[in-house]
Amino acid sequence: MKLVFFLLTGILVGTHALAQSSQTYSDGHGGQVQIKMGDLAFADVLIQHHAGTPAPITSAGNANTVIGKPDFDGFTGGFLSLGCGGEVILQFTDNALINIPGDDLYVFELGKYVEKTRLYIGKDTLHWIDVGELAGGRTSVDIGSVTTPGETFSFVRLVDLKSDCHGSWPGADIDAVAAIGSGKKLIFRTEFLFDFNQAVLKPEACKTLDSLARSLPAGQKFTMSISGFTDSLGQTAFNETLSRRRAEAVARYFKAQIKQTQVVYFCFGYGEKHALAANNTELGRQKNRRVELVLGEAQ
């Protein structure tokens, strides 16, 4: 099954599979864990890494091994030791973490014991939600107690809590991070969808959204999380309301077009929050004016 994929420009540029086949991976403790979205579910970009003190003996050379699927089998591949008090920030780019029923995130932490680590999630790298502590061998996490159903996130931050600062690799040893609740992320430029300060879809935007609606196979269940964002111009309350109305307009359109497929919709309006770029230039403001859509398979 293919899903139409759009860039921030709002122009159709290609296709991408919504979901890959479920796959099983080594959990780093001698067991296995099944990830429904397969390789698509793993973090894509290393945003930041600060080694703690003392640092592991190979702290800098293997930092990027934390990206993508787990690859350490005891003989090959690599992992990231955070060091005592170290931290790492990872980003999901082509997918997003979704709050679904049950566990939402899995941290592939190596070794017999799981060093205590604090987990944070965010829509950007400035505003974090404290999910809690990972310890005692439990590295699957339900984010439902601190988030709203259907809410989506693109960033994960892990901070070692200094529970084990001895040996060659002090601190938590991270091989990979996977979004169990994961969906394909599409980003639309607001000007492509709506006129200035309006929440009525343009005719050309409807044609593009039709292609997405037609790509969903009949009889399957999906979740669609739609989030609106603005730049910082104008009043905060107005921007939040406008961004919410735009998300709801997209949801209403899909509801009218998608008849044979069951879709659960979630709409959010964030206004100027969670900017992608600085708002002091027109180019930056244009990047911030957007609608993000995350489409996942319902449980």
C-alpha positions in Angstrom: 0.0 0.0 0.0 1.3 3.4 -1.0 0.8 6.8 0.6 1.1 10.1 -1.1 4.0 12.1 0.4 4.2 15.9 0.5 7.0 18.3 1.3 6.7 21.6 3.2 6.1 23.4 -0.1 2.8 21.6 -0.5 3.8 20.1 -3.9 3.3 16.4 -4.6 6.8 14.9 -5.0 6.5 11.2 -4.7 5.1 8.2 -2.8 6.1 6.4 0.4 4.7 3.3 2.1 2.7 4.1 5.2 3.7 1.1 7.1 6.4 -1.5 6.8 5.9 -5.1 7.9 6.2 -5.8 11.7 9.7 -6.9 12.6 11.4 -8.5 15.6 14.7 -7.1 17.0 17.1 -8.1 19.8 16.2 -6.1 22.9 19.7 -5.9 24.3 19.0 -8.2 27.2 18.9 -11.6 25.5 15.3 -11.3 24.4 13.3 -10.1 21.5 10.9 -7.2 20.9 8.4 -6.8 18.1 8.0 -3.4 16.4 4.9 -3.1 14.3 6.2 -0.4 11.9 9.5 -2.1 11.4 12.6 0.0 10.5 10.4 3.1 9.9 9.7 3.4 13.6 13.3 4.3 14.7 14.8 7.7 15.3 16.4 9.2 12.2 18.7 12.1 13.4 21.2 12.6 16.2 20.5 16.2 17.3 22.8 16.5 20.3 25.1 14.4 22.5 26.9 15.4 25.6 29.1 12.8 27.2 29.0 12.7 31.0 31.9 12.6 33.4 33.5 10.2 33.6 32.9 9.6 29.9 33.0 6.2 28.2 36.3 5.2 26.5 34.6 5.5 23.0 32.1 8.3 23.6 32.6 10.4 20.4 33.3 7.8 17.8 30.1 5.8 18.0 27.5 8.5 18.7 25.6 8.1 15.4 25.2 4.3 16.0 22.1 5.3 18.1 20.3 6.2 14.9 18.2 3.7 13.0 17.5 0.1 14.0 19.5 -1.7 16.7 22.6 -3.2 15.3 24.7 -4.4 18.3 24.8 -8.2 18.6 27.8 -8.5 21.0 30.3 -8.8 18.1 29.4 -6.2 15.5 27.6 -2.9 15.4 27.8 -0.3 18.0 26.0 1.6 20.8 26.1 5.0 22.6 27.3 5.1 26.2 26.0 8.3 27.7 28.6 8.5 30.4 27.8 9.5 33.9 25.2 12.2 33.7 25.4 12.4 29.9 22.5 13.0 27.5 21.4 12.5 23.9 18.6 14.2 21.8 17.1 12.3 18.9 14.6 13.3 16.2 12.0 11.4 14.2 11.8 13.0 10.8 9.7 10.9 8.3 7.5 9.6 11.2 6.4 10.8 14.6 5.8 9.4 18.0 2.0 9.1 18.8 0.2 8.6 22.1 -1.7 5.4 21.4 -3.3 2.9 23.9 -0.5 1.0 25.7 3.2 1.4 25.3 4.4 4.1 22.9 8.2 4.1 22.9 10.9 1.5 23.3 14.5 2.3 24.3 17.0 -0.4 23.3 19.3 -0.2 26.3 22.1 -2.8 26.4 23.5 -4.9 29.2 22.2 -7.1 32.0 21.0 -4.1 34.0 19.3 -0.9 32.9 21.1 2.2 34.3 18.6 4.8 35.5 17.7 7.2 32.8 15.3 10.2 32.6 13.1 10.3 29.5 11.7 13.5 27.9 9.7 14.0 24.7 9.0 17.2 22.8 7.6 18.8 19.7 10.8 20.9 19.5 14.1 21.0 21.4 13.1 23.9 23.7 10.0 22.5 25.4 10.2 19.1 27.0 7.7 16.8 28.8 9.2 14.7 31.6 7.9 11.2 31.0 9.7 9.7 33.9 12.5 7.3 34.8 13.6 4.2 33.0 15.1 1.6 35.3 14.9 -2.0 36.5 14.9 -3.6 33.1 11.8 -1.7 31.9 12.5 0.2 28.6 9.1 0.2 27.0 7.2 3.4 27.9 3.6 4.5 27.9 3.4 8.3 27.5 -0.3 8.4 28.1 -0.1 9.8 31.6 1.6 13.0 30.5 0.1 13.6 27.1 -3.2 13.8 25.2 -4.5 10.9 23.1 -3.4 11.3 19.5 -0.8 13.9 20.4 2.4 13.6 18.4 6.1 14.3 19.1 9.3 14.4 17.0 12.0 14.6 19.6 13.3 12.3 22.4 15.8 13.2 25.1 17.5 10.7 27.4 19.6 11.8 30.4 21.7 9.4 32.4 20.9 9.7 36.2 24.4 8.6 37.5 23.3 5.3 38.9 26.4 3.5 37.6 29.5 5.6 37.0 32.1 2.8 36.9 33.9 0.8 34.2 34.8 1.6 30.6 31.3 2.5 29.6 29.7 4.4 32.5 26.1 5.5 32.2 23.3 4.1 30.1 24.2 2.2 26.9 21.7 3.1 24.1 21.6 1.1 20.9 18.3 2.6 19.3 15.0 4.2 20.1 11.8 3.2 18.4 8.3 4.7 18.4 5.9 1.8 19.0 3.1 4.3 18.4 4.3 5.6 15.1 2.8 7.2 12.0 3.9 8.7 8.7 4.4 12.5 9.0 3.2 14.8 6.2 3.9 18.6 6.3 1.9 21.2 4.3 2.7 24.8 3.9 -0.2 26.9 5.2 -0.3 29.2 2.1 -0.8 26.1 -0.1 -3.9 25.1 1.9 -5.5 28.4 3.0 -5.7 32.1 2.2 -4.4 34.7 4.7 -6.1 34.4 8.1 -8.7 32.0 6.7 -9.6 28.4 7.5 -11.3 27.4 4.3 -9.4 25.0 2.1 -8.3 26.3 -1.4 -9.6 24.3 -4.4 -6.1 23.3 -5.5 -5.4 22.1 -1.9 -8.5 19.9 -2.1 -7.2 18.2 -5.2 -4.0 17.3 -3.4 -5.8 16.0 -0.3 -8.0 13.9 -2.6 -4.9 12.0 -3.7 -4.1 11.2 -0.1 -7.7 10.1 0.7 -7.7 7.8 -2.4 -4.5 6.1 -1.3 -6.0 4.7 1.9 -7.3 1.2 1.4 -10.9 0.4 2.3 -11.6 -1.6 5.4 -8.5 -0.6 7.4 -8.4 1.5 10.5 -6.2 4.5 10.8 -5.5 7.4 13.2 -5.1 10.9 11.7 -3.5 13.5 14.0 -3.7 17.0 12.5 -1.8 19.9 14.0 -1.9 23.6 12.9 0.9 26.1 13.5 1.3 29.8 12.7 4.1 32.4 12.8 4.4 34.9 15.7 2.7 37.8 14.0 -0.7 38.7 15.5 -2.2 38.0 18.9 -1.4 34.7 20.6 -5.0 33.8 21.3 -6.1 34.5 17.7 -3.2 32.4 16.3 -4.0 29.4 18.5 -7.7 29.6 17.5 -6.9 30.0 13.8 -4.4 27.1 13.8 -7.0 24.9 15.5 -9.7 25.8 13.0 -7.4 25.0 10.1 -6.6 21.6 11.6 -10.4 21.0 11.9 -11.0 22.1 8.3 -8.5 19.5 7.1 -10.2 16.8 9.3 -13.7 17.7 8.0 -12.5 17.4 4.4 -11.1 14.0 4.9 -14.2 12.9 6.8 -16.3 13.8 3.8 -13.9 12.1 1.3 -13.0 8.9 3.1 -16.1 6.6 3.3 -14.9 3.0 3.3 -12.0 3.4 5.7 -12.3 3.9 9.4 -10.3 6.9 10.6 -10.1 8.3 14.2 -9.3 12.0 14.0 -7.3 14.2 16.5 -7.0 18.0 16.0 -4.7 20.4 17.7 -3.9 24.1 17.3 -0.6 25.3 18.6 -0.4 28.8 17.1 3.1 30.2 17.2 4.4 27.5 19.6 6.9 24.9 18.4 8.5 27.0 15.7 10.7 25.3 13.1 12.7 28.5 12.4 13.2 32.0 13.8 10.3 34.4 13.3 12.5 37.4 12.5 12.6 36.8 8.8 9.8 36.1 6.2 11.5 32.8 5.2 11.5 31.7 8.9 7.9 32.7 9.3 6.9 30.8 6.2 8.4 27.7 7.5 6.5 28.1 10.8 3.1 28.5 9.0 2.2 24.9 8.5 -0.1 22.0 9.0 1.4 18.7 10.1 -0.5 15.4 9.6 0.5 12.2 11.1 -1.2 9.1 9.8 -0.9 5.8 11.7 -2.5 2.4 11.8 -5.1 2.2 14.6 -4.7 -0.5 17.3 
